[in-house]
């Protein structure tokens, strides 16, 4: 089980290990271009494979112009 902690809620999603972070975000309905993902306090890139037992914190990027 891979857990995504989204800004507004925590969701537990069943994915197989090896799915990329980007793939998990898209499957959860999150635009990867609008967030960063942290695992164990470390920022991880979107092409990183997720592993069973991962707890991933999704943080919204706030920008303006």
Secondary structure, 3 states (H helix, E strand, C coil): CEEEECCCCEEEECCCCCCEHHHHHHHCCCCHHHEEEEECCEEECCCCECCCCCEEEEEECCCCC
